[in-house]
Amino acid sequence: MEGLLTRCRALSSLATCSHQLSKYAPQRFHHCAPGRGKRLVLSRMFQPQKLREDQVLSLEGRSGDLTCKSQRLMLQVGLIHPASPGCYHLLPYTVRAMEKLVRVIDQEMQTIGGQKVNMPSLSPAELWRATNRWNSMGRELLRLRDRHGKEYCLGPTHEEAITALVASQKRLSYKQLPFLLYQVTRKFRDEPRPRFGLLRGREFYMKDMYTFDSSPEAAQLTYSLVCDAYGSLFSRLGLRCVKVQADVGSIGGTMSHEFQLPMDVGEDRLVLCPSCHFSANVETLGSSRTNCPACQGPLTETRGIEVGHTFYLGTKYSSVFNAQFTNVHGKPSLAEMGCYGLGVTRILAAAIEVLSTEDCIRWPGLLAPYQVCLIPPKKGSKEAAAAELAGHLYDHITEAVPQLQGEVLLDDRTHLTIGNRLKDANKFGYPFVIIAAKRALDDPAHFEVWCQNTGEVVFLTREGVLELLSQVQVV
C-alpha cells in the first residue's frame, strides 16, 4: 500500500497541468462501452443500514450486548443481521469479503500442497464416542437425533470424520504422504454466552486442515510449513499476528500454538518477552508467573483475539481409527497427524476491529467487498453535467483495468448530495472513492480521489485515475 500511495502522491502533483501527464501512455478504449444497465449501482444493493445507535441496540436486545467496535459497525452498515443468539445473516458485502478471504486462504494452503475437501456438517455419534469426545466436549457439542433415533452432532471440528475417511483407504503407501486435506465450512458450537458478533458465535465459518505424515520428523516439518503459511496469510492481509504457545484443550496432541491479533477487546491473555520473543497464552504458564521460562527476563501482558490454532496430534486419532499406510519396509504404520484451524468469519470481524475507526469500517485491501466507489454529482446541481463523465469513467475503469471488473460500484443515489454519499462511502470503507464534482468540468477533467485507508485526497485526470487503479491488487 505504501508504494501505491507514493505513486498516488506523484500522480497528484503531475495532474496539475495536462502536459505533465504525457509520460503516461494514452489508454485506448472501444466505443462499445457497456450500457448503464450493466453497471453495479448502489441503489440496487441489498444493504440495509441501521446508522442510528438506538436502532442498532434494538437489534441485539440489550445495550450491554454491543461491547466491541466490529459488532457495532457491522450491524450499523448492514454487513450482518442477527438471526438468533450467536447466529447472523451474512449480507452481500460480507459474503463478498469472505469469498475473497477464502481465495487468499486457498492460495496459501495450495501453495504448500493442500487439497480441498468438503465433509458433512452432520457427524455420527459413534465417531465421537470412539475418541471419548462425545461426552468430554460437554454442552458445547450440538447434538440431535434423526427420525430413526440415530444420534449426530453438528461438527465444531472434524478430526474424527477426516481420520475415518483416510482410514477407509486401505492401500496407502508412504510414497503418497504427506496428505494435507482441508475444507472451509460452517461450524457449530453451543456457546453458553455468544457475544462480540462474529468474534464469538454459535455458527461460524472455519478453515480446518488435517495432515497425515509418515513419521514424527516429517509431521514436524509439515507443522512448521503450515505455521509459516499462516504467517504469510496474515502478512498479506496487513494484520500483525503473534504466534503463541497454547494449551491443546479438547483437541489433544502434544503441541499447540495460537495465532493472535493483539487487541484490548480480545478474550485471551497473552504474555510476551521483548528480549527473546517468547510468547504464550497465560493458561499454559499460570497467571502468577512473571518471568520468561526461556531467558528469565520479565514478561509483558496483553490481550488478543485468537484467529488461528494449530495442533500436533501424533497418533491420537489415527490409532483409534487405524489410519495406516505401508512404510518403506512394507509394514503397516500409523499416520502422524496435525490439525490446523483458521476462523474465517472471525478474521473478518477481527480485521475490522483492528483496522477501523470508531465510526468507519476499514478493510484489509485484499478483502474490501468493492475496491472503488464512484460518486457522480447531485441531480440538478451546478455540477450535474459531470454525471455523464462519471459514467464514462466507470466504463473506462472496468475496461482498462481488468482486475477491477465487478469491483467498481456507482453510487447512483443522485437525489443525495455528494457530501452525504461521501459520508456513507467513508463508513463502508471502500479503499478508493472517486468523486465527479466541479473540477470534473475542467479541461482536462480532474476527479477527486479519496484513498480511504490513509485519508489522502488527490485530484487526478482520467489517465491518472487509471494509472493509480491499475496497481490495485485483487484476489
C-alpha positions as CSV (number, residue, x, y, z in Angstrom):
1,M,0.0,0.0,0.0
2,E,2.9,2.4,0.7
3,G,4.2,2.1,-2.8
4,L,0.7,2.7,-4.2
5,L,0.3,5.8,-2.1
6,T,3.7,7.1,-3.1
7,R,2.6,6.7,-6.7
8,C,-0.7,8.4,-5.8
9,R,1.2,11.4,-4.4
10,A,3.3,11.6,-7.6
11,L,0.2,11.5,-9.7
12,S,-1.4,14.2,-7.6
13,S,1.4,16.6,-8.4
14,L,1.6,15.6,-12.0
15,A,-2.1,16.1,-12.5
16,T,-1.9,19.9,-12.0
17,C,-1.4,20.5,-15.7
18,S,-2.3,18.2,-18.5
19,H,1.1,18.3,-20.4
20,Q,2.8,16.8,-17.4
21,L,0.8,13.6,-17.7
22,S,2.3,13.0,-21.2
23,K,4.6,10.3,-19.7
24,Y,1.6,8.1,-19.2
25,A,0.8,6.1,-22.3
26,P,-2.7,7.1,-23.6
27,Q,-5.4,4.5,-22.9
28,R,-7.3,3.2,-25.9
29,F,-11.0,2.3,-25.4
30,H,-13.5,0.6,-27.6
31,H,-16.6,2.6,-28.4
32,C,-18.9,-0.3,-27.3
33,A,-18.8,0.6,-23.6
34,P,-21.3,-1.4,-21.6
35,G,-24.7,0.2,-21.0
36,R,-25.8,1.7,-17.8
37,G,-27.9,-1.4,-17.0
38,K,-24.8,-3.5,-16.6
39,R,-23.1,-1.1,-14.1
40,L,-23.1,-2.1,-10.5
41,V,-25.2,0.6,-8.8
42,L,-25.6,1.2,-5.1
43,S,-29.4,1.7,-5.2
44,R,-29.8,-2.0,-6.3
45,M,-27.7,-3.4,-3.5
46,F,-29.4,-5.2,-0.6
47,Q,-27.5,-3.4,2.1
48,P,-29.9,-2.4,4.9
49,Q,-28.4,0.2,7.2
50,K,-29.0,0.9,10.8
51,L,-26.9,4.1,11.2
52,R,-28.6,5.3,14.4
53,E,-27.2,3.9,17.6
54,D,-30.7,3.2,19.1
55,Q,-31.7,1.2,16.1
56,V,-28.6,-1.0,16.4
57,L,-29.2,-1.6,20.0
58,S,-32.8,-2.7,19.4
59,L,-31.5,-5.4,17.1
60,E,-29.4,-7.2,19.7
61,G,-31.9,-6.6,22.6
62,R,-29.7,-5.2,25.4
63,S,-27.4,-2.2,25.3
64,G,-24.7,-4.2,27.1
65,D,-24.5,-6.6,24.1
66,L,-22.7,-4.2,21.8
67,T,-19.4,-4.5,23.6
68,C,-17.0,-4.2,20.7
69,K,-16.4,-1.9,17.7
70,S,-16.6,-4.5,15.0
71,Q,-20.0,-5.8,16.1
72,R,-21.5,-2.3,16.2
73,L,-20.1,-1.2,12.9
74,M,-21.1,-4.4,11.1
75,L,-24.6,-4.0,12.3
76,Q,-24.8,-0.3,11.5
77,V,-23.8,-0.6,7.9
78,G,-25.6,-3.8,7.2
79,L,-22.8,-6.3,7.0
80,I,-24.6,-8.7,9.3
81,H,-28.1,-9.0,10.7
82,P,-29.0,-11.0,13.8
83,A,-31.0,-14.2,13.2
84,S,-30.9,-15.7,16.7
85,P,-28.4,-15.5,19.7
86,G,-24.9,-16.2,18.2
87,C,-26.2,-16.6,14.7
88,Y,-26.2,-14.0,11.9
89,H,-27.3,-13.4,8.4
90,L,-24.2,-12.6,6.4
91,L,-25.3,-9.9,4.0
92,P,-23.9,-9.4,0.4
93,Y,-20.9,-7.2,1.3
94,T,-19.8,-9.6,4.0
95,V,-20.2,-12.6,1.6
96,R,-18.0,-10.9,-1.0
97,A,-15.3,-10.1,1.6
98,M,-15.4,-13.7,2.9
99,E,-15.2,-15.2,-0.6
100,K,-12.1,-13.1,-1.1
101,L,-10.6,-14.3,2.2
102,V,-11.3,-17.9,1.2
103,R,-9.4,-17.3,-2.1
104,V,-6.4,-16.0,-0.2
105,I,-6.6,-19.0,2.2
106,D,-6.8,-21.3,-0.8
107,Q,-3.8,-19.8,-2.4
108,E,-1.7,-20.2,0.8
109,M,-2.9,-23.7,1.6
110,Q,-2.5,-25.0,-2.0
111,T,1.0,-23.4,-2.2
112,I,2.1,-25.9,0.5
113,G,0.3,-28.8,-1.1
114,G,-3.1,-28.6,0.5
115,Q,-6.0,-30.4,-1.2
116,K,-9.6,-29.2,-0.6
117,V,-12.3,-31.5,0.5
118,N,-15.8,-30.9,1.9
119,M,-17.2,-33.0,4.8
120,P,-20.8,-33.2,6.1
121,S,-21.8,-31.0,9.0
122,L,-23.7,-33.9,10.5
123,S,-21.2,-36.2,12.2
124,P,-22.3,-39.6,13.6
125,A,-22.1,-40.0,17.3
126,E,-20.2,-43.3,17.1
127,L,-17.2,-41.5,15.7
128,W,-17.1,-39.1,18.6
129,R,-17.7,-41.9,21.1
130,A,-14.7,-43.8,19.7
131,T,-12.4,-40.9,20.8
132,N,-14.4,-40.3,24.0
133,R,-15.2,-36.7,22.9
134,W,-19.0,-37.3,22.7
135,N,-19.1,-36.7,26.5
136,S,-15.8,-34.7,27.1
137,M,-16.8,-31.9,24.7
138,G,-19.7,-31.2,27.1
139,R,-22.6,-29.0,26.3
140,E,-20.9,-27.0,23.6
141,L,-21.4,-30.0,21.2
142,L,-24.8,-29.5,19.5
143,R,-26.4,-33.0,19.5
144,L,-29.5,-34.2,17.6
145,R,-31.3,-37.4,16.5
146,D,-32.8,-38.2,13.1
147,R,-36.2,-39.9,12.6
148,H,-34.6,-43.3,13.2
149,G,-33.2,-42.3,16.5
150,K,-29.6,-42.2,15.3
151,E,-27.5,-39.7,17.1
152,Y,-25.4,-37.0,15.4
153,C,-23.7,-33.8,16.3
154,L,-23.2,-30.6,14.3
155,G,-19.5,-30.6,13.8
156,P,-17.4,-28.0,15.6
157,T,-14.3,-29.7,14.1
158,H,-13.7,-32.8,12.0
159,E,-10.8,-34.8,13.4
160,E,-12.9,-37.9,13.8
161,A,-14.5,-37.6,10.3
162,I,-11.3,-37.0,8.4
163,T,-9.4,-39.7,10.2
164,A,-12.1,-42.3,9.5
165,L,-12.1,-41.2,5.8
166,V,-8.4,-41.7,5.5
167,A,-8.5,-45.0,7.4
168,S,-11.1,-46.3,4.8
169,Q,-8.4,-46.1,2.1
170,K,-6.7,-49.5,2.7
171,R,-3.7,-49.4,0.4
172,L,-2.0,-46.1,1.2
173,S,1.8,-46.0,0.7
174,Y,4.4,-43.8,2.3
175,K,5.1,-42.5,-1.2
176,Q,1.7,-40.8,-1.2
177,L,2.3,-38.9,2.0
178,P,2.0,-36.3,3.3
179,F,-1.7,-35.6,2.8
180,L,-2.8,-32.0,3.6
181,L,-6.6,-32.1,3.4
182,Y,-8.6,-29.0,4.3
183,Q,-12.1,-27.5,4.0
184,V,-13.8,-24.2,4.6
185,T,-17.2,-24.9,6.1
186,R,-19.8,-23.9,8.7
187,K,-19.0,-25.0,12.2
188,F,-21.3,-25.1,15.2
189,R,-20.6,-24.6,18.9
190,D,-23.3,-24.1,21.6
191,E,-21.6,-21.2,23.2
192,P,-23.1,-20.5,26.7
193,R,-22.9,-16.8,26.1
194,P,-22.3,-15.8,22.5
195,R,-21.1,-12.2,22.2
196,F,-19.0,-9.8,20.1
197,G,-20.9,-10.5,16.9
198,L,-18.8,-12.7,14.6
199,L,-16.0,-12.9,17.1
200,R,-17.8,-15.5,19.2
201,G,-20.9,-17.0,17.8
202,R,-22.7,-20.3,17.7
203,E,-22.4,-20.7,14.0
204,F,-19.3,-19.6,12.1
205,Y,-17.0,-20.4,9.1
206,M,-13.7,-22.1,9.7
207,K,-10.9,-23.4,7.6
208,D,-9.8,-26.7,9.1
209,M,-6.8,-28.6,7.7
210,Y,-5.8,-32.2,8.7
211,T,-2.4,-33.6,7.8
212,F,-1.1,-37.1,7.6
213,D,2.6,-37.9,7.6
214,S,4.9,-41.0,7.6
215,S,7.0,-40.1,10.6
216,P,7.2,-37.7,13.6
217,E,10.0,-35.8,11.9
218,A,8.0,-35.4,8.7
219,A,5.0,-34.3,10.7
220,Q,7.0,-31.6,12.5
221,L,8.2,-30.3,9.1
222,T,4.6,-30.1,7.9
223,Y,3.6,-28.3,11.2
224,S,6.3,-25.7,10.5
225,L,5.2,-25.4,6.9
226,V,1.6,-24.7,7.8
227,C,2.5,-22.2,10.5
228,D,4.7,-20.4,8.0
229,A,1.7,-20.3,5.6
230,Y,-0.4,-18.7,8.3
231,G,2.3,-16.1,8.8
232,S,2.3,-15.4,5.1
233,L,-1.5,-15.1,5.1
234,F,-1.7,-12.5,7.8
235,S,1.2,-10.6,6.3
236,R,-0.7,-10.4,3.0
237,L,-3.7,-9.1,4.9
238,G,-1.6,-6.4,6.6
239,L,-2.5,-7.8,10.1
240,R,0.0,-8.0,12.9
241,C,-0.3,-11.6,14.2
242,V,1.5,-13.2,17.1
243,K,2.2,-16.9,17.3
244,V,2.0,-18.0,20.9
245,Q,2.3,-21.3,22.8
246,A,-1.2,-22.7,23.7
247,D,-2.9,-25.5,25.5
248,V,-4.1,-28.5,23.5
249,G,-7.5,-28.4,25.1
250,S,-10.2,-30.8,23.9
251,I,-8.5,-31.4,20.5
252,G,-5.5,-33.1,22.2
253,G,-2.0,-33.8,21.0
254,T,1.4,-32.8,22.3
255,M,2.0,-29.3,20.9
256,S,-0.2,-26.4,20.1
257,H,0.1,-22.7,19.0
258,E,-2.4,-19.9,18.7
259,F,-2.3,-17.1,16.2
260,Q,-3.4,-14.0,18.0
261,L,-4.2,-10.4,16.9
262,P,-3.2,-8.2,19.8
263,M,-6.3,-6.2,20.8
264,D,-7.7,-4.9,24.0
265,V,-11.1,-6.4,23.3
266,G,-9.6,-9.8,23.0
267,E,-10.7,-12.6,25.4
268,D,-7.3,-14.2,25.7
269,R,-4.5,-13.1,28.0
270,L,-1.1,-13.3,26.4
271,V,2.4,-12.9,27.8
272,L,5.3,-11.7,25.6
273,C,9.1,-11.5,26.2
274,P,10.6,-8.5,24.5
275,S,14.1,-10.0,24.9
276,C,13.9,-13.4,23.4
277,H,10.5,-13.1,21.6
278,F,8.9,-15.9,23.7
279,S,5.1,-15.7,23.7
280,A,2.4,-17.8,25.2
281,N,-1.2,-17.9,26.3
282,V,-1.3,-17.3,30.1
283,E,-3.3,-20.5,30.5
284,T,-0.2,-22.5,29.6
285,L,2.1,-20.9,32.2
286,G,-0.2,-19.9,35.1
287,S,-1.3,-16.4,35.8
288,S,1.2,-16.0,38.6
289,R,4.3,-16.3,36.5
290,T,6.1,-13.1,35.7
291,N,9.4,-14.2,34.2
292,C,10.1,-15.8,30.9
293,P,10.8,-19.5,31.1
294,A,13.3,-19.3,28.2
295,C,15.5,-16.4,29.3
296,Q,14.2,-15.5,32.7
297,G,13.5,-11.9,31.5
298,P,10.4,-10.0,32.5
299,L,7.2,-10.8,30.7
300,T,4.7,-8.2,29.4
301,E,1.0,-9.0,29.3
302,T,-1.5,-8.0,26.6
303,R,-4.8,-9.3,25.3
304,G,-5.5,-10.9,21.9
305,I,-8.2,-12.2,19.5
306,E,-7.5,-15.8,18.5
307,V,-7.8,-16.1,14.7
308,G,-5.9,-19.4,14.2
309,H,-4.9,-22.5,16.1
310,T,-2.5,-25.4,15.2
311,F,-2.1,-28.8,16.9
312,Y,0.5,-31.6,16.6
313,L,-1.7,-34.7,17.2
314,G,0.8,-37.6,16.7
315,T,-1.3,-40.8,16.6
316,K,-4.0,-39.7,19.0
317,Y,-6.7,-40.2,16.3
318,S,-5.0,-42.4,13.7
319,S,-4.6,-45.1,16.4
320,V,-8.4,-45.0,17.2
321,F,-9.5,-45.4,13.6
322,N,-6.5,-47.4,12.4
323,A,-5.4,-44.9,9.8
324,Q,-2.4,-46.8,8.4
325,F,-0.1,-46.7,5.5
326,T,2.6,-49.1,4.2
327,N,6.0,-47.8,5.3
328,V,9.4,-48.1,3.4
329,H,9.8,-51.6,4.8
330,G,6.5,-52.8,3.6
331,K,5.0,-52.9,7.1
332,P,1.8,-51.2,8.2
333,S,2.4,-48.0,10.2
334,L,0.1,-45.4,11.8
335,A,0.0,-42.0,10.3
336,E,1.3,-39.0,12.2
337,M,-1.3,-36.2,12.3
338,G,-1.7,-32.5,12.7
339,C,-4.7,-30.2,12.6
340,Y,-4.9,-26.5,11.8
341,G,-7.8,-24.1,12.1
342,L,-8.4,-20.6,10.9
343,G,-11.6,-18.7,12.0
344,V,-12.7,-17.3,8.6
345,T,-15.6,-15.1,9.9
346,R,-13.6,-14.3,13.0
347,I,-10.7,-13.0,10.8
348,L,-13.2,-10.7,9.0
349,A,-14.6,-9.3,12.3
350,A,-11.1,-9.1,13.9
351,A,-9.7,-7.2,11.0
352,I,-12.5,-4.7,11.2
353,E,-11.9,-4.5,15.0
354,V,-8.2,-3.8,14.5
355,L,-8.2,-1.5,11.4
356,S,-11.4,0.6,11.7
357,T,-12.0,3.9,13.4
358,E,-14.9,4.2,15.9
359,D,-17.2,5.4,13.1
360,C,-15.9,4.0,9.9
361,I,-15.0,0.5,8.7
362,R,-11.6,-0.1,7.2
363,W,-10.8,-3.4,5.4
364,P,-7.6,-5.1,4.6
365,G,-7.1,-4.0,1.0
366,L,-7.4,-7.6,-0.4
367,L,-10.8,-8.2,1.4
368,A,-12.7,-5.0,0.6
369,P,-16.1,-6.0,-0.8
370,Y,-15.7,-3.4,-3.6
371,Q,-12.5,-1.6,-4.3
372,V,-13.9,1.6,-5.9
373,C,-17.0,3.7,-5.2
374,L,-17.7,6.3,-7.9
375,I,-19.9,9.3,-6.8
376,P,-21.4,11.4,-9.6
377,P,-22.8,14.9,-8.8
378,K,-26.3,15.6,-7.3
379,K,-29.1,15.8,-9.8
380,G,-29.9,19.4,-10.6
381,S,-26.7,20.8,-9.1
382,K,-24.3,23.1,-10.8
383,E,-22.0,20.2,-11.5
384,A,-24.8,17.9,-12.9
385,A,-23.1,18.0,-16.3
386,A,-20.3,15.9,-14.9
387,A,-22.7,12.9,-14.3
388,E,-22.0,11.7,-17.9
389,L,-18.3,11.9,-17.3
390,A,-18.7,9.8,-14.2
391,G,-20.5,7.1,-16.2
392,H,-17.8,7.2,-18.8
393,L,-15.1,6.9,-16.2
394,Y,-16.8,3.9,-14.7
395,D,-16.8,2.2,-18.2
396,H,-13.1,3.1,-18.8
397,I,-12.0,1.7,-15.4
398,T,-13.8,-1.6,-15.9
399,E,-12.4,-1.9,-19.5
400,A,-8.8,-0.7,-18.9
401,V,-8.2,-2.3,-15.5
402,P,-9.4,-5.9,-16.0
403,Q,-8.9,-6.9,-12.3
404,L,-11.4,-4.3,-11.3
405,Q,-14.3,-5.8,-13.3
406,G,-17.0,-6.3,-10.7
407,E,-15.1,-4.2,-8.2
408,V,-16.4,-0.8,-9.1
409,L,-19.7,0.5,-7.6
410,L,-21.6,3.6,-8.8
411,D,-23.5,5.5,-6.2
412,D,-26.4,6.4,-8.3
413,R,-28.5,8.0,-5.5
414,T,-28.2,11.4,-7.1
415,H,-31.1,12.8,-5.1
416,L,-28.5,13.0,-2.2
417,T,-25.7,15.5,-2.0
418,I,-22.1,14.4,-2.7
419,G,-21.3,15.1,0.9
420,N,-24.0,12.6,2.2
421,R,-22.9,9.9,-0.2
422,L,-19.2,10.5,0.7
423,K,-20.1,10.1,4.4
424,D,-21.7,6.8,3.6
425,A,-18.8,5.7,1.5
426,N,-16.5,6.5,4.3
427,K,-18.5,4.3,6.7
428,F,-18.4,1.4,4.3
429,G,-14.7,1.7,3.8
430,Y,-14.2,1.4,0.1
431,P,-10.4,1.7,-0.5
432,F,-11.0,4.3,-3.2
433,V,-13.8,6.8,-3.5
434,I,-13.8,8.8,-6.7
435,I,-16.0,12.0,-6.9
436,A,-17.0,13.7,-10.1
437,A,-17.6,17.3,-9.0
438,K,-16.7,20.8,-10.0
439,R,-13.2,20.0,-11.3
440,A,-14.6,17.3,-13.5
441,L,-15.8,20.1,-15.7
442,D,-12.3,21.4,-16.2
443,D,-10.3,20.8,-19.4
444,P,-9.0,18.2,-18.9
445,A,-11.4,16.8,-16.3
446,H,-10.0,16.1,-12.9
447,F,-11.6,13.7,-10.4
448,E,-11.3,13.9,-6.6
449,V,-9.9,10.6,-5.4
450,W,-10.0,9.6,-1.7
451,C,-7.5,6.9,-0.6
452,Q,-9.6,5.7,2.3
453,N,-7.0,3.6,4.1
454,T,-4.7,6.7,4.5
455,G,-7.1,9.6,4.4
456,E,-5.2,11.1,1.5
457,V,-7.1,13.1,-1.2
458,V,-5.7,13.8,-4.7
459,F,-7.1,15.2,-7.9
460,L,-6.3,13.2,-11.0
461,T,-7.2,13.2,-14.7
462,R,-8.8,10.1,-16.2
463,E,-5.4,8.7,-17.2
464,G,-4.1,9.4,-13.7
465,V,-7.1,7.5,-12.1
466,L,-6.5,4.5,-14.4
467,E,-2.8,4.5,-13.6
468,L,-3.4,4.6,-9.9
469,L,-6.1,1.8,-10.0
470,S,-4.0,-0.4,-12.3
471,Q,-1.8,-1.0,-9.3
472,V,-4.6,-2.3,-7.0
473,Q,-4.3,-6.0,-6.1
474,V,-7.4,-8.1,-6.2
475,V,-7.7,-11.8,-5.4
